Amino acid sequence: NNGFKVVNVGIKAGLDTFIDKLQEHNAHAIGMSGLLVKSTAVMKENLEELQRLGIKVPVLLGGAALTKNFIDDYCRPYYDGPIFYCRDAFDGVVSMQRIEAGDANNTALAADLIKIIDTSDRVEEEAVEIPPYEEIPLPEKGTFTFPPIWDRIAKTGAKLDKELIFKWINHRVLFRQRWGYKRGKQDSETFLKYEKDVVEPTYQALKAELVDKDIFDPIAIYAYYPCISHDNKLYIFDKKYLFNSLEESKNVPPLSEAIKVLEFPRQKRKPFRCIADFFANDRLDVVAFTLASAGLKISDYERSIYDKGEFAKYYQVHGLGVELAEALAEVLHKQIRLDLDIVPKEGHTLNDVQMKQYVGCRYSPGYAACPDLAMNRDIFDLLNPEEFGIELSETFQMHPEQTTCAIVVT
């Protein structure tokens, strides 16, 4: 801690806890870190609430999920206090040294490469006029398709091929983003040798431990629903309206019978599209929802490591758990493409890992295309992961944290 007293408020702490500890210890700054994109949305909400409460204490933000652009665009404009973007622990130390020296407004770090935004005379963004729905050019729809089975599919533990899930892990993201191994000033050959001789064996040892001790206990759920789009809304219907032919898909029920209505923001520039535009608006279409989790045991294991003070290993286990959830989500997405027969440039088995040549996308709540985390509640209602112990907090955060859910656009 380099001489600074650090009060650890724990994982997934609410803002009330931050404020209580801030006042109890008369702290000089608040620090927030997020390894998942969903965490960044909570950071923004916390800053907005601090602003509302009139608290302008310096805030240090960091974590693998955070970027300079996110802080510049979504954090600084909503908080008048100093914000330090800490890419690593060294930036954190420099930030605290400046705060201690009374130089908290000097938030530029890393050789002043980070642009400081003065929000004192901030001008609101000019409103963009989105044209009427009828004037928006809609994307071309794909070939008509429907799933071989409309039932909810849920698999856990031994019913899932764990080796297959590990095969889908993106090692570049895991090693360099989640674990923070950077090339820095090393030449490429030296760095690649380090990855091979040091990082890869670390990964293999951790993989063996998670599998051999049954710590990695994955949960996978996906389901298809009939739907239809209108403007920026997607209407989801009960499976009594499922269809197995183009003719049946033309039997559209009243929109008032939808069991869920999902609303998506439109682009603020041409072609002004949103997720709903990629589904049929003149007949029923099919939408898939997925949930992938590294399981409950890995969170308990993380906590035990953290409590022992093994912070480096905790960081590695957490990062691997996040990427295992992402890998499982990729497996589910591939299964959906196979079910719907939209694999024109891919192999036709789950073992054919093609990360850049597939058709369609999956969108998780919290990202720009569907920024409202409350949509997690809708997906939970449709997939019922609570059956397997996966929970959703009042702020729509999933537990265990190494869990991701999504709407799949084909």
C-alpha positions, 0 to 999 in steps of 0.5 A: 500500500506504499504507506497509505491506509487502505480500507477494503469494503469488499466485493460488490459493495453498495455505495452506502458502504463506500460513503459510510467508510469514507465518513468513518475513516475521514478518507481522502479518496474512494477507489472503485475497480471493475473486471466486468463491463457490467461493473462500469455501469454501476461506477457511473451510477455511483458517481451520479449519486455522489454528485447528487449528494454533493460529495466531491471527494477524489475518485480512483477508477480502474479495472480490466473493464474500464477504458479511458474513453468510457471515463471521459465520455460517461464518468467525468461529465457527471461528477465534478470531483477529481477522477483518476483513471488508474490503469494499474497499481502504479497509477493508483500510488501516483494518484494518492501521492498527488491527493496527499500533496494537495494536487488532486486536480492534476488527474493526468497520469502516464506522462500526461497522455490522458486528456483532462476534460474541464466540465465547468463550462460543459455544453450539453450535446446537441439533440439528434433528431431520429427520423420516424420508424417508417423512414429508417432503412431496415437491415435485410433479414436472413433466411427464414428459420426456426429451432429444432426444439423450442424447450428451455435447455439447461445443463450443469456440471457433468452434463457439459464438456468442460474440455470443450469450454476451455477450448473456446477460451480466448488466451490473448484476452485472458493473458493480456487483459484479464491477467495483465501480462503486457509486452511493455518494452520487451521485443516480441520474441522475448514476450512470446517466450515469456508467455510460453514459458511462464504464463501458459504453465500458470494457466495449465496448472490453474486449469488442472486445479479447477477441474480436478477439484471440481471447482469449475462447475459450469451452468448453461441455459438457453431458450428460444421464443417467438417474437416480432419487432415494431419500431425499437421494441421487440415483443416476446410471446409465450411458446404457445405461439411457436411456429414450425413453418413460414405459414405458421409464423404469419399467425401473429398474436396481438401485441398486447399478449406479449409476455415481455417487451424489450426496448432498445435505443437507436443509433444517434447517427445514420442508419439510426438502427437498433437491435429490434430492427434485425427481427421480422416486423411482418411475421413472427421471428425467433429470438434466443436468450442465453445464460452462461456461468462458471458456477457457484463453487468458483466464487466460493473458492475465490473468496477463500483465496482472498481471505488468505491474502493470496491476492495474485492467485485471486486475480488469476482465478477471477480472470479465468472464471470470467473468461470461462463464462465467456467461453461457455457463452460462445459455445451456446452461441455456436449451438444456436447457430447450429440449431438454426442452420446459420453456419455458412463459413464455420465447421458444423460441430461445437469443436470448430472454433471460429471466433470471427466468421460467424453469423449474428451477434449476442448482446448483453445488457450493459453494453451500448446496444442495450445499456439498461441493466434492468433487462437482466431481469427480463432474461432471468424471467425467461430462463429461470437461472434461479433454479441453479442458485444464480441470483440477481441483485436489486441493482441487476448484478448477477451472482456469481459474478462470472455469469453472463446473459445475452439476447442473440440476434441471428 
